[in-house]
Amino acid sequence: MKYVVIETHRSEYPAPITFARGTLLEIGQRYEGDEQWEDWYLCSCQGQAAGWVPAQFIERLGVGRGRALEAYSAHELDVDPGQQLDSLRPLNGWAWCRRVSNGELGWVPLAKLRALA
């Protein structure tokens, strides 16, 4: 699906967590907020700072432990109104997108996007 950005978004995470399928994860708190971004968990893995991971990417192995079901990056796109994006995967209030102008990939909150006809 094609989107246009309707509100500026800036990432607050300069070093986003990334991991390969099968990586062991420590699962922390579930995101709680007014944005309706459900099923995001603060996870960490060896050698990286913690980052938010959608529940759909986590195989639970026990309390506070899990394994990555697929490769993942928490990279967020910094976007401004008027920019066009291709959504590759909407998930839990966000979309994994490709910036049309340069092909950069990253997450953007769906609330900051409007679908193009």
N, C-alpha and C positions, 0 to 999 in steps of 0.2 A: 504494500500500500504506500502511496506517496503522501507526504505531509509537507506543510509549510510551518515554520516556527512562528508562534504568535507572542512569545514572551522569552526574554533572555534567560539562559541557564548557564551557570558557572559551577564547575565541579569543586567540591571541597576536599577532594582526595588527590593530591599530586602523585602519589605512588599507589595506584590501585592494585588490589590483590589479583593475581592471575594464577591459574593452575591447570594441570593436565587431568584428563580422565584417570580415575583411580587414586588421585592424591588423597591422603588422609587429612581430615579436617577436624579442628576443635570448634564446636558449635556453641556460640554464646547466646546473647539475648535476641529475642524476636523484636523487630522494629515496631515501635508504638508511636503513632502520630496521627495528625488530623488529615493527612493527605490521602488516606485509603491505599497506602502501599502495603498490602498484606503479604504475608509469607516471605519476608526477607529476614535473614539471620546474619548476625555479626559473626563471621567465621575467621579463623586464622589457620595457617599452615606453616610448616617449617621455613624459616628464613624470610618471612614477609610480615608486614603489618596487617592487622585485621581489616576486613572489608565486608561489605554487604553482599550476600549471596541468596538468590531465590531458592526457596524450598525444593523446587522441581529439579535442582541440580545436585541435591544431597540425598545419599543413601544413608539412613540412620543405622548406626552400628551399636548404639547404646547411649546412655545419658551423656550428652555433651560431646559425642564422637560421631564422625560420619566419614563417608568416602564420596568423592566427586563422581557423579554419574556421567559427566562429559566435561570437556575442556571449557574453561570459563575465564573471562576478564571482566573486572568491575569498572573498566575505563568508561568515563562519562564524556560526552561531547560538550564542549563549550559552544553554545549557539546563540544567535541573535535573530530578532524578528526578520522575516522575509527569506531566510535561508530555506532551501528545500532538502528534504531527507527521504530516503527510501526505508521504510520499516521492514526489517527482516524477521523480527520476532517480538510481538507484544507480550508482556509478562508482568503481572502484579502491579499495574499502574505505570509501568515504564515500557519503552520500546528499544530494542537493539536496532540501531539505525546505521545506514551508510550515508554520509554527506555527499550530495550529488556533485558538488563543485570539485572535490578532491579525493573522494573514496574513503575518507577516514571513517572508522567504525567506532561506535560507542553507544552507551545508554543515554536516553533523554526521557524525562517525565512526560507521559502522555498528555497531562494537563497543559503543557506548554506547546502543544502541537494542534494543528487543524488539518483534517483530511482533505486532500484535493480530489476533485471529481474526476 
